[in-house]
């Protein structure tokens, strides 16, 4: 912890004798005023230093172009802001410990100048996608660092310790805010790293969930749709159907990392509102199965295009091959995603009246122009530049990179555009299309259709193996292996504490109907245990009310084997006999006879004739109205054990 000491010249009070009266201030003990000529030299020295530091902090700095590309600069600025903050605090501590405190400005002026230089550099950079969010956070962090500096300068210049303490407390509150801001940036950067990480599209889903975990710490896969549906309704005021939540959260992730999240939410709310206000027209448009087919195709293409764009972010500004791939993706988005989604909105709002089949046959650029010319739709689109699409349609010779610009050489689009602008336009279009897609899909689902949802989300479609691994990770379970065969799902774990049965219960909803057994192999302290679980028994247990704990346990134990031996055997079986027998007899429950018969069969099968005979006596006692008499037999209490029916 950095310690900063402020000293004050002091004299003895002439009225009350207090030896600690601060020079230049009234006595805190008796209120005697300071003399008219008193000047506290230490305070004046700090005020002179504070004025110089304040001037250096607020001065406009000359911006020297950075040699690194912007993508690399983002991480550099994050490190720089942290270093500048530390340098300033250490400088204060060093200056306060001098023989003549705060007499040498050389340890502090360079620190505040660096903060001012960073401010100037961050201001000079155009905030564009896909780094817009990160730059905004960095600017906010720099501004917070400035605020901390000003609060500490106010403390330096304070005439009294009480005033200095008040400013120092304000500075500490601002430090806490800066710490929180740095954590937000780190999470955003980590999420971006996950999405942009090395690899191919085959790892898209794993990268997506890694990014979600970075941005939403503690989030479980099973909570995705619930959280996302709440977000959709919060943004739009419209009911969200099952599945919309996951789509919303994925789109918000993209917006929070690579897009403009505020604009994304505004467009999502605007589109949902337009469809809500024109429900009959929208219903008429999407009643055409060709419309729903095109929406289905657009959904998959939009997701895959974003995944590919994220992988290209680190290299697109400098590598021509990566830039050309971005232009190809832009063309696909423009023609195959933007055109059908915008056509739906044109017809919904009455901006276009011709049948969908004729409208979609128009050039995609004309469809976009119609929307941009309509007051109600123009804000829904951004990043629309038909020239990029046309350049790609004319082949690779129609554009090239030159310095930091893309040079387009078409007759109707002969111009130079900064590479950062082209990339920003591409991500702005993605931003618009994700909002359109999520809102349109949800509204179609509300009408009762399901054929607009893709059967296969391509690289975003989780395999059963991935789903199981994600669910295990939700429970902080790391599996050595997962084997999902046709009829048996096997998990190989290490040092996993009980209950293991709960793990299988969590996977039941993901398993196909053909799966008959779950097997959990667990190695604890070098010893291997194998728990086999009959799925039918597991499902029956899950269907029983949780209030019936004993019967739930009996049903589950009856369907389990540990290392090849039945778990409902011996003392555990007799405990089950006692549990069902006592409940039935004490309550005179004739409706429990089927349960008594079932446990009797288990006892007979295991060779425990005494237990089977006791249950026969219980059944007869219930039928002959002798339940309390049978309940007095000593075996019931002798066999009943606390925790005797513990699940594995």
C-alpha positions, 0 to 999 in steps of 0.5 A, spaced: 500 500 500 502 506 498 503 511 504 502 519 502 504 523 508 502 531 509 506 535 514 504 542 516 508 547 520 505 548 527 506 552 533 503 553 540 497 556 541 498 563 545 491 562 548 490 555 550 497 553 550 495 547 545 502 545 542 499 543 535 496 549 532 497 549 525 500 555 522 495 559 519 489 556 521 485 557 528 486 553 534 481 547 534 482 547 541 480 554 543 478 557 536 483 563 537 484 566 530 491 565 526 495 571 526 494 576 520 502 574 517 502 567 518 503 563 512 504 555 512 510 554 508 509 547 507 502 548 504 504 553 500 509 549 497 504 543 495 500 549 492 505 551 488 507 544 486 499 542 485 498 548 480 504 545 476 501 538 476 494 541 474 497 545 468 501 539 466 495 534 467 490 539 463 495 541 457 494 539 450 499 534 448 502 533 441 500 526 439 506 522 436 503 517 431 504 510 434 508 505 430 503 499 432 497 497 429 490 499 433 489 492 434 495 491 438 495 498 441 489 496 445 492 492 450 498 497 450 494 502 452 491 498 458 497 496 460 499 504 460 493 506 464 495 501 469 502 503 469 501 511 469 496 510 475 502 506 479 507 511 477 503 517 479 501 514 486 509 512 487 511 519 485 506 522 491 509 517 496 516 519 494 515 526 494 512 526 501 518 522 504 523 527 501 527 531 506 523 537 504 517 534 502 514 536 495 520 540 493 522 536 487 517 536 481 521 532 477 518 525 480 511 527 479 510 532 473 513 526 468 507 522 471 501 527 470 504 528 463 504 521 461 496 521 463 495 527 459 499 524 453 495 518 453 488 522 453 490 526 447 492 519 444 486 516 445 482 522 443 485 522 436 483 515 435 477 514 431 472 509 435 470 504 430 468 497 430 470 492 432 475 495 437 469 501 439 467 498 446 474 497 448 476 504 446 470 507 450 472 503 456 480 505 455 477 512 455 473 512 461 479 509 465 483 514 463 478 519 465 478 516 471 485 516 472 485 524 471 479 524 476 484 521 481 490 525 480 485 531 481 483 529 487 490 527 490 492 534 488 486 537 491 488 533 498 495 536 497 493 543 496 488 543 502 490 548 508 488 543 513 488 535 515 481 534 515 480 537 508 486 533 505 482 527 508 476 529 505 479 529 498 483 523 499 477 519 501 474 521 494 480 519 491 480 512 494 472 511 492 475 513 485 480 508 485 475 503 487 471 505 480 478 505 476 479 498 479 472 495 477 473 499 470 479 495 469 476 488 471 471 490 465 476 491 460 480 485 462 473 481 461 471 484 455 478 483 452 478 476 454 472 475 451 475 478 445 481 473 445 476 467 446 472 469 439 479 471 435 483 466 438 487 461 433 483 456 430 478 454 425 471 455 425 470 448 428 472 451 434 467 456 434 462 454 439 467 452 444 470 459 443 463 462 444 462 459 450 469 461 453 467 468 451 460 468 455 464 465 461 469 471 461 463 476 460 458 473 465 462 470 470 459 464 473 454 463 468 451 456 467 449 453 460 443 451 463 441 459 465 443 461 458 436 462 455 432 464 461 437 470 462 437 471 455 429 471 454 429 476 460 434 481 457 430 480 450 424 482 454 427 488 458 430 491 451 424 490 447 418 490 451 416 483 447 415 476 450 421 472 448 419 465 446 424 459 448 430 459 444 430 467 443 434 467 450 440 464 447 440 467 441 439 474 444 445 473 449 449 470 443 448 477 439 449 481 446 456 478 447 458 480 439 455 487 441 459 487 447 465 485 444 466 487 437 460 492 435 456 498 438 452 495 444 447 501 445 446 501 437 444 494 437 439 494 443 436 500 440 435 497 433 433 490 436 427 494 440 425 498 434 425 492 430 421 488 435 416 495 436 415 495 428 413 488 428 408 489 434 405 495 431 404 491 425 402 484 427 397 483 422 401 485 416 407 481 419 403 475 420 401 475 412 408 476 410 411 470 414 405 466 412 409 465 406 413 458 407 418 461 402 419 467 407 420 463 413 425 459 409 429 465 407 429 467 414 432 460 416 437 461 411 439 468 413 440 466 421 445 460 419 449 465 414 449 471 419 452 467 425 457 463 421 459 470 417 460 473 424 464 467 427 469 468 421 469 475 421 472 475 429 477 470 427 480 475 421 480 481 426 487 481 428 490 480 421 485 484 416 488 491 417 495 489 415 494 482 411 491 483 404 488 475 404 484 477 410 481 483 408 479 480 401 476 474 406 472 480 409 470 483 403 467 476 401 463 475 407 460 482 406 458 480 399 454 474 402 451 478 408 449 483 403 445 479 398 443 473 403 442 475 409 440 483 409 436 482 403 431 477 405 431 480 413 430 487 410 425 485 405 420 482 411 421 489 414 419 493 408 413 489 407 411 489 414 411 496 415 408 497 408 414 501 405 413 496 399 407 492 397 409 488 391 409 480 393 415 477 397 417 473 391 418 479 386 421 484 392 426 479 393 428 478 386 430 485 386 438 487 387 440 487 394 442 494 393 435 497 391 432 493 397 437 497 402 436 503 399 428 503 400 429 501 407 434 507 408 429 512 404 424 510 409 423 514 416 421 508 420 426 503 417 433 507 416 435 507 423 435 499 422 441 499 417 448 501 418 454 499 414 451 499 407 455 500 402 453 497 395 460 498 392 464 493 397 459 488 394 460 490 387 467 490 388 467 483 390 462 481 385 467 483 379 473 479 382 479 480 385 482 485 380 477 491 382 480 493 389 487 492 392 490 495 399 495 501 399 498 503 405 492 503 410 487 504 405 483 500 400 483 502 393 477 500 389 477 501 381 470 500 379 467 505 374 461 507 379 465 506 385 472 508 384 475 511 391 480 510 396 477 508 403 481 507 410 481 499 411 478 501 418 472 504 415 471 498 411 472 493 417 467 498 421 462 498 415 462 490 415 461 489 423 456 495 423 452 491 418 453 485 422 450 489 428 444 491 424 443 484 421 443 480 428 438 485 431 433 484 425 434 476 425 433 475 433 427 480 433 424 477 426 425 470 429 422 471 435 416 474 432 415 468 427 415 463 433 410 467 437 405 466 431 406 458 432 411 457 426 417 453 427 420 451 420 424 458 420 428 455 425 435 452 422 435 444 423 442 445 424 446 451 426 452 449 422 458 451 426 454 454 432 450 447 433 453 443 439 454 436 438 452 431 444 459 431 446 460 438 447 453 439 450 455 434 455 462 437 456 459 444 457 454 441 462 459 438 466 463 444 466 457 448 469 458 443 475 465 444 475 466 437 473 472 436 469 472 429 466 478 425 464 473 422 458 466 422 455 464 416 451 457 417 448 455 410 445 448 408 442 445 405 449 450 407 454 453 414 456 460 413 460 463 419 464 470 418 467 472 422 473 477 423 478 476 425 485 469 427 484 465 427 491 458 424 492 453 424 489 455 421 483 447 420 481 446 427 481 451 428 475 447 423 471 441 426 473 443 433 470 445 429 463 438 425 462 435 431 458 440 431 453 441 423 452 437 420 446 431 415 447 436 410 445 440 411 451 439 405 457 444 406 462 449 411 465 456 409 467 460 414 472 467 411 473 470 415 478 478 414 481 478 416 488 485 416 492 487 411 486 481 406 487 477 406 481 469 405 482 464 404 477 457 406 478 452 404 473 445 407 473 439 404 469 436 410 466 428 408 467 430 408 474 433 415 474 427 418 470 422 415 475 426 418 481 426 424 477 418 424 476 417 423 484 415 429 488 422 431 492 418 431 498 418 423 498 425 423 499 425 415 502 421 413 496 425 417 491 432 414 494 429 407 494 427 407 486 434 410 484 438 405 489 434 399 486 436 401 479 444 402 481 450 398 481 456 399 484 462 395 482 457 390 479 453 389 486 446 392 487 446 398 491 439 396 494 442 390 498 443 387 505 442 392 510 440 398 505 435 393 502 432 392 510 432 399 511 428 400 505 423 395 507 422 398 514 421 405 511 416 403 506 413 399 511 412 404 517 409 409 512 404 404 510 402 401 517 402 408 521 398 412 516 394 406 514 395 407 507 392 402 503 394 406 497 402 404 499 400 396 497 403 397 490 410 400 493 410 394 498 409 389 493 415 392 489 420 392 495 418 385 497 419 383 490 426 386 490 427 382 497 425 376 494 430 377 488 436 378 493 434 372 497 432 375 503 426 371 505 425 374 512 424 381 509 420 379 504 415 375 509 415 382 513 412 386 507 407 380 506 405 381 513 404 388 512 400 388 506 395 383 510 395 387 516 393 393 512 387 389 508 385 386 515 385 392 519 391 390 523 396 395 521 397 398 528 398 391 530 403 389 525 407 396 526 409 393 533 413 388 530 421 390 532 424 389 526 421 395 523 425 399 528 431 395 528 432 395 520 431 403 520 437 407 520 439 414 519 442 415 512 441 408 510 438 410 504 443 415 502 444 416 494 451 414 491 
